[in-house]
Amino acid sequence: MVVGIAVSVTGAAGAAVVLYRQVVSGRLTLDVGIGRRTAPLGPITVEIAAPRDLVFDVIEAPYLGRAGAAGEHIDVLERGSDLVVAAHRTSIGTGLVATTVESVGFDRPDRVTFRLLRGPVPHVTETFRLDEVGEGTRLAYQGEIGTDFGRAGELWGTLVARAWERTVASSLDDIRDRSEQRAAAQRRRVTAPGT
């Protein structure tokens, strides 16, 4: 009897680990609509010393143009003129890589929107809003995450939201750095002697 219980517990633990890895990696999305709860993502704001059009170019490049630095984590699955479907890969430690599939919409020059199609939770919508501030740009992120299964799903959503927001903050920092580097390079070309 004790051996049977130990085998059952071990089997259940093994199944839980497999389920966890499938959900975390984005291979399995549980979207049943039962007990749906939503919570905000962000807001996160960064100030960028670069013109808004240039910042927008940096954001859209991996999706609609050349890949650049962010392209190594993004695979465009379907591309239109102002909407793409893209897989985003994010290392989440312990050898796991989360792959989310999202639609990404471009409303030049002030908005980029994201809608989760497949990932560790059934619902995420996000917006990058670009506002001119003097000669620079304010890039503001805001979103919403949704989970099923009531309180248990809400707890899962809290864990996912923390990791999601860390990834977004890192992405915004990267956008700021690449935009400011490009703006500085453009200024140097304009002010270079003999040009």
Buried (B, 14 or more C-beta within 10 A) or exposed (E): EEEEEEEEEEEEEEEEEEEBBBBBBBEBBBBEEEEBBBBEBBEBEBEBBBBBEBBBBBBBBBBBEEBBEBBEBBBBEEEEEEBBBBBBBBEBEEEEEBBBBBBBBBEEBEEBBBBBBBBBBBBBBBBBBBEBEEEBBBBBBBBBBBBBBEEEBBEBBEEBBEBBBEBBBEBBEEBBEBBBEBBEEEEEEEEEEEE
